[in-house]
């Protein structure tokens, strides 16, 4: 490792992780039950990786 490499700022990598609920209340007063979402089945684990945008 060169001495000038330790002075460089580190670049972070991030990822958002989420679990889709198996069942959730829906409708007026939460009287109905829905399973998952329109795009994912209940119990699915999703990862969303992003790219840093410089401003």
Secondary structure, 3 states (H helix, E strand, C coil): CCHHHHHCCCCCCCEEEEECCCEEEECHHHCEEEECCCCCCCCCEEEEECCCCCC
